[in-house]
Amino acid sequence: MKKKEKQKNYLDLIPERAPELTWSTDEEGVIVLEVENTGIFNRIAQKCFKRPKYTKVHMEKYGSFLWPLIDGERTVMELADLQKTEFGEEVEPLYPRVVKYMQIMESYRFIKFKES
């Protein structure tokens, strides 16, 4: 029988951006992440098929608001509350939406959560 893993309470976690990830803001205020395409298959694709060394990921307005606020100090709940203050009812359901955003960002290794 498998042991049950303790589930994460994402609202209490503290996200921090991946240090190797570079980002900028375009003229419309959208955050653009530059992700390096590494690994043997990416190198082959870059040489043979002229694939780019970096992929640019353009965030939507809610992600562009949250990204600069991820500082390794604020919890997910604090970030969600700041988003609620900025956008109001437009971001409801707030907590499930922000948690899902953080899960996706973690799955792509754009962020990691600090050990508590």
C-alpha positions in Angstrom: 0.0 0.0 0.0 1.3 3.4 -0.9 1.8 6.1 1.6 -0.3 9.1 1.1 1.7 12.2 0.1 1.0 15.3 2.1 -0.9 17.7 -0.2 0.6 21.1 -0.7 -1.4 24.1 0.4 -0.3 26.4 -2.5 -1.7 29.5 -0.9 0.9 29.2 1.9 3.9 28.6 -0.5 6.4 31.2 -1.5 7.2 31.2 -5.2 10.5 32.5 -6.6 11.5 32.9 -10.2 14.0 30.6 -11.8 17.3 32.5 -11.8 18.4 31.3 -15.2 15.2 32.7 -16.9 15.5 36.1 -18.5 12.5 38.3 -19.1 11.5 41.7 -20.3 8.4 43.9 -20.8 7.3 44.8 -24.3 5.8 48.2 -25.3 2.3 47.0 -24.3 3.4 46.1 -20.8 3.3 42.3 -21.5 6.0 40.2 -19.8 8.0 38.2 -22.3 10.0 35.2 -20.9 13.0 34.0 -22.8 13.5 30.2 -22.4 16.7 28.6 -23.6 16.2 25.5 -25.7 18.8 23.1 -24.3 19.5 19.5 -24.8 20.8 17.3 -27.6 17.5 17.2 -29.6 17.2 21.0 -29.5 20.8 21.5 -30.7 20.1 19.2 -33.6 17.0 21.1 -34.4 18.8 24.4 -34.2 21.6 23.2 -36.6 19.5 21.2 -39.0 16.1 23.0 -39.0 17.2 26.5 -38.0 15.2 26.4 -34.8 15.8 29.3 -32.4 18.1 29.0 -29.4 15.5 30.8 -27.3 11.7 30.5 -27.2 9.8 33.7 -26.2 6.7 33.1 -24.0 4.3 36.0 -23.9 2.1 36.2 -20.8 -1.4 37.5 -20.7 -2.3 40.6 -18.6 -2.9 38.7 -15.3 0.4 36.8 -15.6 2.2 40.0 -16.6 0.8 41.6 -13.4 1.9 38.8 -11.1 5.3 38.0 -12.6 7.3 41.0 -11.3 5.7 40.6 -7.9 7.1 37.1 -7.5 10.1 38.0 -5.3 10.7 35.0 -3.1 9.1 36.9 -0.1 5.4 37.0 -0.8 3.1 33.9 -0.5 0.8 32.9 -3.2 -2.1 34.2 -1.1 -0.5 37.6 -0.8 0.1 37.7 -4.6 -3.6 36.7 -5.2 -4.7 39.5 -2.9 -2.6 42.0 -4.8 -4.2 40.8 -8.0 -7.7 41.2 -6.5 -6.9 44.7 -5.5 -5.7 45.5 -9.0 -8.4 43.8 -11.1 -11.4 43.4 -8.7 -14.2 40.9 -9.6 -12.6 40.4 -13.0 -10.2 37.8 -11.6 -12.8 35.6 -9.8 -12.6 32.8 -8.9 -9.4 34.3 -7.5 -7.6 31.6 -5.5 -8.3 28.6 -7.7 -7.2 30.7 -10.7 -3.9 31.9 -9.1 -3.1 28.4 -7.7 -3.6 26.9 -11.2 -1.3 29.6 -12.7 1.4 28.8 -10.1 1.1 25.1 -10.8 1.5 25.7 -14.5 4.5 28.0 -13.9 6.1 25.4 -11.7 5.5 22.6 -14.2 7.4 24.6 -16.8 10.1 25.3 -14.2 9.6 29.0 -14.5 9.2 29.2 -10.8 10.0 27.0 -7.8 8.7 27.2 -4.3 11.0 28.0 -1.4 11.4 25.4 1.3 9.6 26.4 4.5 
